[in-house]
Amino acid sequence: MGAASRASGFTLLEVLVVVIIIGIITSMAVVSTRVLGGDHEMDQEAKRLQAVLGQSREDAMLEGRDVGLRIDSTGYDFLRYEPRTERWGLVSDDPLLRERTLPDGLRARLWLESREIVLTARSAGTEERPPTPQVIVFASGDVVPFEVRLEREGTEETRRIAGRVEGTFEVLANDDEPAR
C-alpha cells in the first residue's frame, strides 16, 4: 500500500527543476527577441541617411554652395543650388549624393516645423518647374530643421532622422526623445 501512494505525484525537487528550466527558456527568448527583434534594414537606412546628410553638410561648407534634400515616400536625392542660373540642379557627379531608393516595405514621411509635408513623386523637373528640395543644408552649415520618419509597412516600427538648425543630425527609434 505504501508503494502505490508514493507514485501518484511529483516531488518538490522535480517541480523546482521544471520551473528553473522554464525560467531559463523564457529569459533566452526575451534576450533573443531584443537582439533579433529590431529592424536592422530600417536602422541601416536611417544611419545611411544621417551619414549622407552629414557629408552633404561638409560639402556645402567646403564648396560654399547650398545643398538640398528632395524626398518622397520611396526614396530621396540631393540637389545643389546653381547661383548662375538661380536654380536647383540634381547632383549627378557625386556617388555619395546619388539618388537612393528605399527597400521594399519601407516608406518615408517628412515633417517641417512640426507639420507633415505631403510628399509627391520626385521628377526631373522642367524649365518652367525646376526641381526644388524640401530640406536645405546651407553653405554656412546651418540646416532647415526637419524630421524624416522611416516606417515599416504593417508594423509600428519607425526611425526618425532629425536635423537641427545648427547642422546636427540624429537617428531616433520609435518614441526616443531627441537630445536638446
Backbone as a printed PyTorch tensor [residue, N CA C, xyz], in Angstrom:
tensor([[[  0.7960,  -1.1800,   0.0000],
         [  0.0000,   0.0000,   0.0000],
         [  0.8520,   1.2630,   0.0000]],

        [[  1.9930,   1.3090,   0.6070],
         [  2.8800,   2.4630,   0.6330],
         [  3.4510,   2.7580,  -0.7480]],

        [[  3.7040,   1.7460,  -1.5680],
         [  4.2910,   1.9470,  -2.8930],
         [  3.2900,   2.5900,  -3.8460]],

        [[  2.0180,   2.2990,  -3.7140],
         [  1.0050,   2.8610,  -4.6110],
         [  0.8030,   4.3510,  -4.3550]],

        [[  0.8090,   4.8110,  -3.1170],
         [  0.5870,   6.2240,  -2.8180],
         [  1.8160,   7.0710,  -3.1590]],

        [[  2.9920,   6.4970,  -3.1610],
         [  4.2190,   7.2320,  -3.4540],
         [  4.3360,   7.5670,  -4.9540]],

        [[  3.7810,   6.8210,  -5.8600],
         [  3.9190,   7.0050,  -7.3020],
         [  2.8870,   7.9750,  -7.8780]],

        [[  1.9930,   8.5340,  -7.1010],
         [  0.9100,   9.3430,  -7.6410],
         [  1.2160,  10.8320,  -7.7860]],

        [[  2.3750,  11.3710,  -7.4130],
         [  2.6440,  12.8030,  -7.5080],
         [  4.0940,  13.1170,  -7.8470]],

        [[  4.3840,  14.4470,  -7.9510],
         [  5.7380,  14.9090,  -8.2210],
         [  6.3830,  15.3610,  -6.9270]],

        [[  7.6800,  15.2150,  -6.8510],
         [  8.3860,  15.6950,  -5.6690],
         [  8.6550,  17.1890,  -5.8380]],

        [[  8.9510,  17.8350,  -4.7680],
         [  9.2670,  19.2610,  -4.7840],
         [ 10.4890,  19.5280,  -5.6590]],

        [[ 11.4600,  18.6690,  -5.6300],
         [ 12.6600,  18.8170,  -6.4390],
         [ 12.3340,  18.7700,  -7.9310]],

        [[ 11.4630,  17.8680,  -8.3440],
         [ 11.0700,  17.7770,  -9.7610],
         [ 10.3460,  19.0470, -10.2200]],

        [[  9.4770,  19.5710,  -9.4010],
         [  8.7500,  20.7900,  -9.7420],
         [  9.7170,  21.9690,  -9.8540]],

        [[ 10.6760,  22.0740,  -8.9320],
         [ 11.6510,  23.1640,  -8.9850],
         [ 12.5200,  23.0810, -10.2400]],

        [[ 12.9310,  21.8990, -10.6380],
         [ 13.7380,  21.7380, -11.8440],
         [ 12.9480,  22.2000, -13.0690]],

        [[ 11.6850,  21.8350, -13.1630],
         [ 10.8520,  22.2480, -14.2910],
         [ 10.6860,  23.7770, -14.3000]],

        [[ 10.4530,  24.3810, -13.1460],
         [ 10.2990,  25.8370, -13.0670],
         [ 11.5890,  26.5380, -13.4890]],

        [[ 12.7340,  26.0250, -13.0700],
         [ 14.0220,  26.6220, -13.4470],
         [ 14.2450,  26.5060, -14.9530]],

        [[ 13.9300,  25.3610, -15.5300],
         [ 14.0820,  25.1790, -16.9700],
         [ 13.1750,  26.1400, -17.7360]],

        [[ 11.9420,  26.3020, -17.3050],
         [ 11.0230,  27.2430, -17.9510],
         [ 11.5530,  28.6700, -17.8360]],

        [[ 12.1000,  29.0160, -16.6740],
         [ 12.6790,  30.3540, -16.4800],
         [ 13.8470,  30.6100, -17.4130]],

        [[ 14.7180,  29.6310, -17.5810],
         [ 15.8780,  29.7800, -18.4670],
         [ 15.4210,  29.9440, -19.9110]],

        [[ 14.4880,  29.1330, -20.3500],
         [ 13.9840,  29.2200, -21.7270],
         [ 13.3090,  30.5660, -21.9720]],

        [[ 12.5370,  31.0360, -21.0140],
         [ 11.8660,  32.3330, -21.1490],
         [ 12.8780,  33.4670, -21.2410]],

        [[ 13.8860,  33.4540, -20.3890],
         [ 14.8820,  34.5280, -20.4300],
         [ 15.6700,  34.5070, -21.7410]],

        [[ 15.9470,  33.3160, -22.2750],
         [ 16.6300,  33.2320, -23.5670],
         [ 15.7490,  33.7950, -24.6790]],

        [[ 14.4580,  33.5300, -24.6150],
         [ 13.5410,  34.0430, -25.6320],
         [ 13.4650,  35.5660, -25.5710]],

        [[ 13.4280,  36.1360, -24.3740],
         [ 13.3740,  37.5900, -24.2220],
         [ 14.6540,  38.2230, -24.7490]],

        [[ 15.7960,  37.6580, -24.4100],
         [ 17.0720,  38.2050, -24.8710],
         [ 17.1700,  38.1160, -26.3930]],

        [[ 16.7920,  36.9930, -26.9750],
         [ 16.8930,  36.8500, -28.4280],
         [ 15.9110,  37.7770, -29.1480]],

        [[ 14.7780,  38.0540, -28.5560],
         [ 13.8320,  38.9880, -29.1590],
         [ 14.4200,  40.3900, -29.1780]],

        [[ 15.0940,  40.7960, -28.1120],
         [ 15.7140,  42.1120, -28.0690],
         [ 16.8530,  42.2120, -29.0840]],

        [[ 17.6180,  41.1270, -29.2390],
         [ 18.7490,  41.1460, -30.1530],
         [ 18.2790,  41.0420, -31.6050]],

        [[ 17.3620,  40.1380, -31.8720],
         [ 16.9310,  39.8830, -33.2370],
         [ 15.6770,  40.6490, -33.6310]],

        [[ 14.9890,  41.2350, -32.6610],
         [ 13.6830,  41.8280, -32.9350],
         [ 13.7260,  43.1650, -33.6340]],

        [[ 14.8560,  43.8750, -33.6160],
         [ 14.9200,  45.1800, -34.2590],
         [ 14.9020,  45.0640, -35.7690]],

        [[ 14.5360,  46.1290, -36.4140],
         [ 14.5020,  46.1700, -37.8670],
         [ 15.8590,  46.6910, -38.3410]],

        [[ 16.7630,  45.7570, -38.6190],
         [ 18.1260,  46.1330, -38.9740],
         [ 18.1930,  46.8630, -40.3120]],

        [[ 17.3380,  46.5070, -41.2440],
         [ 17.3150,  47.1800, -42.5420],
         [ 16.9100,  48.6430, -42.3640]],

        [[ 15.9290,  48.8900, -41.5010],
         [ 15.4910,  50.2600, -41.2390],
         [ 16.5920,  51.0310, -40.5150]],

        [[ 17.2540,  50.3800, -39.5540],
         [ 18.3690,  51.0230, -38.8600],
         [ 19.4650,  51.4170, -39.8400]],

        [[ 19.7790,  50.5170, -40.7520],
         [ 20.8250,  50.7680, -41.7360],
         [ 20.4580,  51.9470, -42.6410]],

        [[ 19.2290,  51.9950, -43.0980],
         [ 18.7950,  53.1040, -43.9610],
         [ 18.8110,  54.4340, -43.2060]],

        [[ 18.3760,  54.4190, -41.9480],
         [ 18.3690,  55.6550, -41.1520],
         [ 19.7970,  56.1520, -40.9230]],

        [[ 20.7040,  55.2420, -40.5990],
         [ 22.1030,  55.6430, -40.3900],
         [ 22.7460,  56.1080, -41.6870]],

        [[ 22.3760,  55.4870, -42.8040],
         [ 22.9060,  55.9220, -44.1030],
         [ 22.4590,  57.3490, -44.4020]],

        [[ 21.1710,  57.6330, -44.2190],
         [ 20.6710,  58.9820, -44.4810],
         [ 21.3550,  59.9910, -43.5530]],

        [[ 21.5320,  59.6280, -42.2960],
         [ 22.2220,  60.5060, -41.3530],
         [ 23.6490,  60.7950, -41.8310]],

        [[ 24.3690,  59.7560, -42.2590],
         [ 25.7520,  59.9270, -42.7100],
         [ 25.8280,  60.7550, -43.9920]],

        [[ 24.9200,  60.4950, -44.9260],
         [ 24.9410,  61.2300, -46.1930],
         [ 24.5830,  62.7030, -45.9510]],

        [[ 23.6480,  62.9560, -45.0630],
         [ 23.3210,  64.3440, -44.7280],
         [ 24.5120,  65.0450, -44.0890]],

        [[ 25.2080,  64.3430, -43.2050],
         [ 26.4100,  64.9200, -42.5970],
         [ 27.4670,  65.2480, -43.6410]],

        [[ 27.6490,  64.3430, -44.5950],
         [ 28.6180,  64.5880, -45.6540],
         [ 28.1630,  65.7230, -46.5720]],

        [[ 26.8660,  65.8010, -46.8430],
         [ 26.3770,  66.8970, -47.6900],
         [ 26.5870,  68.2440, -46.9940]],

        [[ 26.4940,  68.2600, -45.6830],
         [ 26.7640,  69.4890, -44.9250],
         [ 28.2260,  69.8890, -45.0820]],

        [[ 29.1200,  68.9080, -44.9520],
         [ 30.5460,  69.1890, -45.1350],
         [ 30.8220,  69.7180, -46.5500]],

        [[ 30.2190,  69.0760, -47.5440],
         [ 30.3930,  69.5080, -48.9310],
         [ 29.8920,  70.9390, -49.1320]],

        [[ 28.7300,  71.2240, -48.5730],
         [ 28.1500,  72.5620, -48.7180],
         [ 29.0790,  73.6200, -48.1250]],

        [[ 29.6470,  73.3210, -46.9720],
         [ 30.5390,  74.2780, -46.3220],
         [ 31.8480,  74.4320, -47.1050]],

        [[ 32.3990,  73.3240, -47.6080],
         [ 33.6600,  73.3900, -48.3600],
         [ 33.5000,  74.0920, -49.7020]],

        [[ 32.4030,  73.8200, -50.3860],
         [ 32.1910,  74.3910, -51.7140],
         [ 31.5170,  75.7570, -51.6730]],

        [[ 30.9500,  76.1110, -50.5300],
         [ 30.2590,  77.3940, -50.4270],
         [ 28.9670,  77.4270, -51.2080]],

        [[ 28.3330,  76.2600, -51.3690],
         [ 27.0690,  76.1590, -52.1300],
         [ 26.0430,  75.3960, -51.3100]],

        [[ 24.8090,  75.8720, -51.3660],
         [ 23.7240,  75.1930, -50.6570],
         [ 23.4360,  73.8440, -51.3030]],

        [[ 23.0900,  72.8670, -50.4570],
         [ 22.7150,  71.5260, -50.9090],
         [ 21.3140,  71.2510, -50.3800]],

        [[ 20.4800,  70.6290, -51.1990],
         [ 19.1080,  70.3530, -50.7860],
         [ 18.7910,  68.8750, -50.8280]],

        [[ 17.9330,  68.4520, -49.9320],
         [ 17.4160,  67.0810, -49.8990],
         [ 16.0060,  67.1050, -50.4640]],

        [[ 15.7770,  66.2580, -51.4460],
         [ 14.4450,  66.1110, -52.0380],
         [ 14.0110,  64.6800, -51.7490]],

        [[ 12.8590,  64.5470, -51.1270],
         [ 12.4410,  63.2350, -50.6400],
         [ 11.0100,  62.9490, -51.0690]],

        [[ 10.7290,  61.6880, -51.3230],
         [  9.3510,  61.2290, -51.4870],
         [  9.2020,  59.9480, -50.6820]],

        [[  8.0540,  59.3140, -50.7560],
         [  7.7980,  58.1660, -49.8800],
         [  8.6620,  56.9560, -50.2050]],

        [[  9.2690,  56.9080, -51.3870],
         [ 10.0470,  55.7340, -51.7830],
         [ 11.5480,  55.9660, -51.8420]],

        [[ 12.0210,  57.1890, -51.6400],
         [ 13.4520,  57.4390, -51.7150],
         [ 13.7830,  58.9150, -51.6310]],

        [[ 15.0330,  59.2260, -51.9560],
         [ 15.4900,  60.6100, -51.8710],
         [ 16.6670,  60.8370, -52.8040]],

        [[ 16.9190,  62.1200, -53.0960],
         [ 18.0930,  62.5130, -53.8520],
         [ 18.5280,  63.8930, -53.3700]],

        [[ 19.6360,  64.3630, -53.9220],
         [ 20.1970,  65.6390, -53.4890],
         [ 20.3070,  66.5920, -54.6700]],

        [[ 20.1360,  67.8780, -54.3600],
         [ 20.2240,  68.9460, -55.3460],
         [ 21.2670,  69.9550, -54.8680]],

        [[ 21.9040,  70.6340, -55.8100],
         [ 22.8130,  71.7360, -55.4850],
         [ 22.2420,  73.0080, -56.0910]],

        [[ 22.4260,  74.1010, -55.3660],
         [ 21.9650,  75.3860, -55.8750],
         [ 23.0080,  75.9530, -56.8170]],

        [[ 22.5710,  76.3290, -57.9970],
         [ 23.4440,  76.9270, -59.0030],
         [ 23.1920,  78.4350, -59.0110]],

        [[ 24.0920,  79.2330, -58.4340],
         [ 23.8410,  80.6750, -58.3410],
         [ 23.7920,  81.3770, -59.7000]],

        [[ 24.5120,  80.8530, -60.7000],
         [ 24.4890,  81.4980, -62.0240],
         [ 23.1090,  81.4360, -62.6560]],

        [[ 22.4550,  80.2930, -62.5050],
         [ 21.1250,  80.1320, -63.1000],
         [ 20.0060,  80.3830, -62.0980]],

        [[ 20.3860,  80.5120, -60.8270],
         [ 19.4280,  80.6840, -59.7330],
         [ 18.4070,  79.5590, -59.7020]],

        [[ 18.9170,  78.3250, -59.8830],
         [ 18.0720,  77.1210, -59.8780],
         [ 18.7860,  75.9990, -59.1410]],

        [[ 17.9690,  75.0600, -58.7190],
         [ 18.4980,  73.8390, -58.1240],
         [ 18.7170,  72.8220, -59.2300]],

        [[ 19.8220,  72.0750, -59.1290],
         [ 20.1140,  71.0350, -60.1050],
         [ 20.4300,  69.7270, -59.4100]],

        [[ 20.0350,  68.6360, -60.0030],
         [ 20.2720,  67.3020, -59.4540],
         [ 21.7700,  67.0230, -59.3800]],

        [[ 22.2410,  66.5120, -58.2460],
         [ 23.6510,  66.1480, -58.0970],
         [ 23.8650,  64.8340, -58.8370]],

        [[ 24.7040,  64.8690, -59.8750],
         [ 24.9500,  63.6600, -60.6560],
         [ 26.4200,  63.2640, -60.6610]],

        [[ 27.2850,  64.1590, -60.1810],
         [ 28.7180,  63.8930, -60.2310],
         [ 29.2960,  63.3620, -58.9210]],

        [[ 28.4880,  63.1350, -57.9150],
         [ 28.9630,  62.6620, -56.6200],
         [ 28.2520,  61.3600, -56.2620]],

        [[ 28.9730,  60.2260, -56.2330],
         [ 28.3070,  58.9460, -55.9500],
         [ 27.6860,  58.8760, -54.5510]],

        [[ 28.2260,  59.6270, -53.6000],
         [ 27.6600,  59.6150, -52.2570],
         [ 26.2830,  60.2770, -52.2240]],

        [[ 26.1110,  61.3120, -53.0210],
         [ 24.8480,  62.0620, -53.0290],
         [ 23.9190,  61.6130, -54.1510]],

        [[ 24.1200,  60.4110, -54.6170],
         [ 23.2940,  59.8870, -55.7040],
         [ 21.8650,  59.6230, -55.2310]],

        [[ 20.9970,  59.4160, -56.1970],
         [ 19.6080,  59.0860, -55.8820],
         [ 19.5540,  57.7300, -55.1800]],

        [[ 18.7230,  57.6200, -54.1610],
         [ 18.5770,  56.3660, -53.4210],
         [ 17.1040,  55.9930, -53.3280]],

        [[ 16.8660,  54.7000, -53.4640],
         [ 15.5220,  54.1560, -53.3380],
         [ 15.4640,  53.3350, -52.0610]],

        [[ 14.4030,  53.5130, -51.2870],
         [ 14.2490,  52.7500, -50.0490],
         [ 13.8980,  51.2970, -50.3750]],

        [[ 14.3280,  50.3540, -49.5250],
         [ 13.9820,  48.9410, -49.7430],
         [ 12.4730,  48.7250, -49.6910]],

        [[ 12.0320,  47.6440, -50.3180],
         [ 10.6090,  47.3060, -50.3080],
         [ 10.0990,  47.2330, -48.8740]],

        [[  8.9170,  47.7810, -48.6540],
         [  8.2950,  47.7350, -47.3340],
         [  8.6100,  48.9350, -46.4660]],

        [[  9.5990,  49.7400, -46.8440],
         [  9.9160,  50.9600, -46.0980],
         [  9.3230,  52.1530, -46.8320]],

        [[  8.8330,  53.1000, -46.0710],
         [  8.3570,  54.3380, -46.6740],
         [  8.8090,  55.5030, -45.8160]],

        [[  8.9420,  56.6530, -46.4360],
         [  9.4190,  57.8490, -45.7520],
         [  8.2910,  58.8650, -45.6370]],

        [[  8.3460,  59.6150, -44.5440],
         [  7.4540,  60.7430, -44.3340],
         [  8.3080,  61.9030, -43.8430]],

        [[  7.8750,  63.1300, -44.0920],
         [  8.6730,  64.3080, -43.7780],
         [  7.8650,  65.3010, -42.9600]],

        [[  8.5200,  65.8550, -41.9280],
         [  7.9440,  66.9200, -41.1160],
         [  8.8730,  68.1280, -41.1740]],

        [[  8.2950,  69.2960, -41.4290],
         [  8.9920,  70.5680, -41.3480],
         [  8.2110,  71.4500, -40.3960]],

        [[  8.8900,  72.0330, -39.4370],
         [  8.2500,  72.8930, -38.4480],
         [  7.0420,  72.2130, -37.8090]],

        [[  7.2030,  70.9560, -37.4340],
         [  6.1760,  70.1540, -36.7480],
         [  4.9280,  69.9050, -37.5850]],

        [[  5.0250,  70.1010, -38.8870],
         [  3.8980,  69.8290, -39.7760],
         [  4.3140,  68.7890, -40.8010]],

        [[  3.4340,  67.8220, -41.0160],
         [  3.7480,  66.8160, -42.0160],
         [  3.5880,  67.4110, -43.4120]],

        [[  4.5500,  67.1280, -44.2540],
         [  4.5480,  67.5910, -45.6370],
         [  4.0160,  66.4650, -46.5200]],

        [[  3.1030,  66.7910, -47.4080],
         [  2.5960,  65.8040, -48.3510],
         [  3.6770,  65.5920, -49.4080]],

        [[  4.1730,  64.3770, -49.4970],
         [  5.2580,  64.0760, -50.4190],
         [  4.7120,  63.6350, -51.7710]],

        [[  5.1570,  64.3050, -52.8040],
         [  4.7880,  63.9170, -54.1630],
         [  5.9880,  63.2230, -54.8000]],

        [[  5.7370,  62.4690, -55.8440],
         [  6.8140,  61.7400, -56.5160],
         [  7.8470,  62.7190, -57.0740]],

        [[  9.1080,  62.3640, -56.9080],
         [ 10.1830,  63.1950, -57.4560],
         [ 10.2010,  63.0780, -58.9770]],

        [[ 10.5150,  64.1800, -59.6350],
         [ 10.6350,  64.1580, -61.0930],
         [ 11.8570,  64.9700, -61.4840]],

        [[ 12.2660,  64.8420, -62.7240],
         [ 13.4590,  65.5430, -63.2100],
         [ 13.2530,  67.0510, -63.2480]],

        [[ 12.0370,  67.4870, -63.3290],
         [ 11.7540,  68.9140, -63.4150],
         [ 11.7660,  69.3800, -64.8570]],

        [[ 11.2410,  70.5520, -65.0570],
         [ 11.1920,  71.1500, -66.3870],
         [ 11.7480,  72.5650, -66.3060]],

        [[ 11.8370,  73.2060, -67.4190],
         [ 12.3120,  74.5870, -67.4480],
         [ 11.3700,  75.4920, -66.6550]],

        [[ 10.0710,  75.2310, -66.7820],
         [  9.0850,  76.0360, -66.0580],
         [  9.0010,  75.6550, -64.5840]],

        [[  9.1940,  74.3770, -64.2990],
         [  9.1080,  73.8830, -62.9120],
         [ 10.3580,  73.0790, -62.5740]],

        [[ 11.4600,  73.7480, -62.2520],
         [ 12.6900,  73.0240, -61.9200],
         [ 12.5250,  72.2910, -60.5840]],

        [[ 13.3460,  71.2670, -60.3460],
         [ 13.2390,  70.5440, -59.0860],
         [ 13.6030,  71.4510, -57.9100]],

        [[ 12.9260,  71.2620, -56.7900],
         [ 13.2290,  72.0350, -55.5780],
         [ 13.2920,  71.0830, -54.3930]],

        [[ 14.2080,  71.3420, -53.4780],
         [ 14.3210,  70.4830, -52.2950],
         [ 13.3300,  70.8960, -51.2100]],

        [[ 13.0270,  69.9430, -50.3330],
         [ 12.2090,  70.2830, -49.1590],
         [ 13.0950,  70.7000, -47.9830]],

        [[ 14.3060,  70.1290, -47.9210],
         [ 15.2390,  70.4070, -46.8220],
         [ 16.4900,  71.0320, -47.4200]],

        [[ 16.9660,  72.1230, -46.8240],
         [ 18.1500,  72.8070, -47.3400],
         [ 19.2590,  72.7830, -46.2970]],

        [[ 20.4500,  72.4020, -46.7480],
         [ 21.6760,  72.4950, -45.9540],
         [ 22.4260,  73.6970, -46.5290]],

        [[ 22.5050,  74.7590, -45.7540],
         [ 23.1050,  75.9970, -46.2430],
         [ 24.6240,  75.9120, -46.2580]],

        [[ 25.2420,  76.7390, -47.0880],
         [ 26.6990,  76.7770, -47.1910],
         [ 27.3470,  77.1440, -45.8560]],

        [[ 26.6200,  77.7780, -44.9710],
         [ 27.1330,  78.1230, -43.6400],
         [ 27.1740,  76.9140, -42.7070]],

        [[ 26.5280,  75.8110, -43.1160],
         [ 26.4570,  74.6200, -42.2670],
         [ 25.1430,  74.5070, -41.5220]],

        [[ 24.3470,  75.5690, -41.5530],
         [ 23.0330,  75.5270, -40.9090],
         [ 22.0780,  74.6780, -41.7440]],

        [[ 21.0360,  74.1880, -41.0770],
         [ 20.0750,  73.3040, -41.7330],
         [ 18.6630,  73.7770, -41.4050]],

        [[ 17.7790,  73.6820, -42.3760],
         [ 16.3610,  73.8990, -42.0980],
         [ 15.9290,  72.7390, -41.1970]],

        [[ 15.4270,  72.9930, -39.9860],
         [ 15.0430,  71.8870, -39.0970],
         [ 13.9850,  70.9970, -39.7470]],

        [[ 14.1590,  69.6920, -39.5940],
         [ 13.2570,  68.7320, -40.2220],
         [ 13.2780,  67.4290, -39.4470]],

        [[ 12.3510,  66.5630, -39.8240],
         [ 12.3410,  65.1990, -39.3070],
         [ 11.8430,  64.2820, -40.4190]],

        [[ 12.6600,  63.3130, -40.7940],
         [ 12.2670,  62.2820, -41.7500],
         [ 11.9410,  61.0500, -40.9270]],

        [[ 10.7990,  60.4630, -41.1790],
         [ 10.4150,  59.2330, -40.4800],
         [ 10.3980,  58.0850, -41.4800]],

        [[ 11.1560,  57.0560, -41.1620],
         [ 11.1200,  55.8230, -41.9380],
         [ 10.1960,  54.8660, -41.2170]],

        [[  9.2690,  54.2740, -41.9370],
         [  8.2810,  53.3760, -41.3370],
         [  8.2380,  52.0740, -42.1130]],

        [[  8.0790,  50.9900, -41.3760],
         [  7.9290,  49.6750, -41.9910],
         [  6.4400,  49.4160, -42.1350]],

        [[  6.0120,  49.1410, -43.3570],
         [  4.5920,  48.8880, -43.6140],
         [  4.1320,  47.6780, -42.8150]],

        [[  2.9840,  47.8090, -42.1680],
         [  2.4040,  46.7100, -41.4040],
         [  2.9250,  46.5780, -39.9880]],

        [[  3.8150,  47.4890, -39.5500],
         [  4.3250,  47.4450, -38.1800],
         [  4.2730,  48.8360, -37.5750]],

        [[  4.5930,  48.9020, -36.3100],
         [  4.6720,  50.1820, -35.6060],
         [  6.1040,  50.6980, -35.5530]],

        [[  7.0540,  49.9690, -36.1250],
         [  8.4650,  50.3490, -36.0910],
         [  8.6940,  51.6150, -36.8990]],

        [[  9.4090,  52.5730, -36.3250],
         [  9.7970,  53.7840, -37.0400],
         [ 11.2180,  54.1600, -36.6410]],

        [[ 11.8760,  54.8670, -37.5070],
         [ 13.1510,  55.5130, -37.1970],
         [ 13.0080,  56.9500, -37.6640]],

        [[ 13.4350,  57.8680, -36.8110],
         [ 13.3300,  59.2890, -37.1370],
         [ 14.7350,  59.8550, -37.3140]],

        [[ 14.9360,  60.5540, -38.3870],
         [ 16.1890,  61.2580, -38.6200],
         [ 15.8620,  62.7350, -38.4550]],

        [[ 16.4010,  63.3230, -37.4070],
         [ 16.0790,  64.7100, -37.0780],
         [ 17.2660,  65.5990, -37.4120]],

        [[ 16.9960,  66.6760, -38.1330],
         [ 18.0120,  67.6730, -38.4430],
         [ 17.7530,  68.9250, -37.6390]],

        [[ 18.7900,  69.4160, -36.9890],
         [ 18.6800,  70.6110, -36.1500],
         [ 19.2740,  71.8190, -36.8770]],

        [[ 18.8610,  73.0000, -36.4920],
         [ 19.2610,  74.2310, -37.1630],
         [ 20.7800,  74.4050, -37.1630]],

        [[ 21.4760,  73.9230, -36.1420],
         [ 22.9260,  74.0960, -36.0750],
         [ 23.6860,  73.0820, -36.9280]],

        [[ 22.9580,  72.2110, -37.6310],
         [ 23.5990,  71.2920, -38.5670],
         [ 23.8900,  69.9100, -38.0310]],

        [[ 23.2470,  69.5060, -36.9590],
         [ 23.4370,  68.1550, -36.4470],
         [ 22.2820,  67.2720, -36.9120]],

        [[ 22.5860,  65.9840, -37.0540],
         [ 21.5970,  65.0070, -37.4940],
         [ 21.5970,  63.8660, -36.5040]],

        [[ 20.4070,  63.4180, -36.1170],
         [ 20.2730,  62.4080, -35.0730],
         [ 19.2630,  61.3590, -35.5080]],

        [[ 19.5770,  60.0800, -35.2300],
         [ 18.6520,  58.9880, -35.5090],
         [ 17.9920,  58.5820, -34.2040]],

        [[ 16.6630,  58.5270, -34.2180],
         [ 15.8850,  58.1520, -33.0420],
         [ 14.9750,  56.9870, -33.3980]],

        [[ 14.8250,  56.0500, -32.4650],
         [ 13.9560,  54.8990, -32.6840],
         [ 12.6140,  55.1300, -31.9870]],

        [[ 11.5600,  54.7380, -32.6550],
         [ 10.1840,  54.8090, -32.1390],
         [  9.9290,  56.0490, -31.2990]],

        [[  9.8560,  55.9260, -29.9660],
         [  9.4680,  57.0470, -29.1140],
         [ 10.6430,  57.7060, -28.4040]],

        [[ 11.8780,  57.4990, -28.9020],
         [ 13.0360,  58.1580, -28.2910],
         [ 12.8590,  59.6660, -28.3630]],

        [[ 13.3340,  60.3560, -27.3370],
         [ 13.2790,  61.8010, -27.3300],
         [ 14.6010,  62.3440, -27.8620]],

        [[ 14.5640,  63.3970, -28.6590],
         [ 15.8100,  63.9660, -29.1740],
         [ 16.6190,  64.6370, -28.0710]],

        [[ 17.9340,  64.6400, -28.2660],
         [ 18.8150,  65.3430, -27.3380],
         [ 18.6450,  66.8400, -27.5530]],

        [[ 18.6580,  67.5860, -26.4890],
         [ 18.4780,  69.0340, -26.6040],
         [ 19.7920,  69.7530, -26.3710]]])
